[in-house]
Structure formats: structure tokens, C-alpha cells
Amino acid sequence: MNRIKELRIERGYTQIKMQHLTGIDQSDYSKIENDKRYLTFEQCRKVAIALNTSMDYLAGLTDEKKPYPRAHK
């Protein structure tokens, strides 16, 4: 199971909930979870925010699920 799907299930979110949080169509989101489609940079950012993690965690560059502190604008 990939990290995106794992975190989504851990958070108790459905793919429809992720569609609402990220703006990624549910069918596209399903393809992403099943490795049939890749995330764009912007989609990865939105998924990381929705799942309260870092893009590095989603990419497998770190095992730390906790997100980085966000810059204030």
C-alpha cells in the first residue's frame, strides 16, 4: 500500500473526502493511489496539507510523518 492511501485510511478519510480537501477528482485520486497516475507538484502539495504530512514523506524521502512548520504569509 502506498503512503498516500495508508495515511488517508489512517486519518479516516474516504477518496471523496480527499476530493473535497484537494480538488482532485475522485477517479483521478483513485488512479494516484493505485499507481496508475502521478501527482503534479501542486497536487502533491495539496495532498500533503490535507493529510497533515510533508511532501518528502509522501515521496518516501523521510519516514517522519509530521509536517514541517509552515511559513506564515
Secondary structure, 3 states (H helix, E strand, C coil): CCHHHHHHHHHCCCHHHHHHHHCCCHHHHHHHHCCCCCCCHHHHHHHHHHCCCCHHHHCCCCCCCCCCCCCCC
